[in-house]
Amino acid sequence: YSAVRRQLEYYGDKNFTRFLAEDFLITIRNKHHLPLTKNPKQTMIVGLSASGLAAIYAGLIYPDTFGNVIAQSAALWSKKQNDLIKIVDEHALKKTDSHFHIEAGIYETVPIECRFEDRSTQAVSILESSQALAAYMNLKDVNANFHEFVGGHNYVCYKSTLPDRLKEVF
């Protein structure tokens, strides 16, 4: 159950993304009385793999909440590339000051084949899809930095590169 639920929520689910941007932050601010800023320039969402895709999606859909996004080895293969392009296009129309920091390992080159509900398929690697998304975002005047790291899809790599991404943001 949890893996299926996670896949539904992290892979671009509007309800989960709304929960993050609205309910979750409101609960933290109000119930726990934490003085979190509402300034998107000082707010960041970070994710890796599936949660990296969720972070990108949240930053694109709620740029007035999440002005900074760090996505490490985002599971972009799991979303139709054309659907991602549409979301970037919609975000670009908002003319926000969002900053996306997308990274992938140089060993994440194996194409992952994904079949969608409409029976279409695609096969892209994490590295290829990350590079392509960052390039497309920049083409649309959405600030996206792409970084390669030496490594693959693992926590050791993410732990070693996260400080650099945080320095870029702050």
Buried (B, 14 or more C-beta within 10 A) or exposed (E): EEEEEBEEBBBBBEEBBBBBBEEEBEEEBEEEEEEEEEEBEEBBBBBBBBBBBBBBBBBBBBBEBBBBBBBBBBBBBBBBBEEBBEBBEEBBEEEBEBBBBBBBBEBBEEBBEBEEEEEEEBEBBBBBBBBBBBEBBBEBEBBBBBBBBEBBBEEEBBEEBBEEBBEEBE
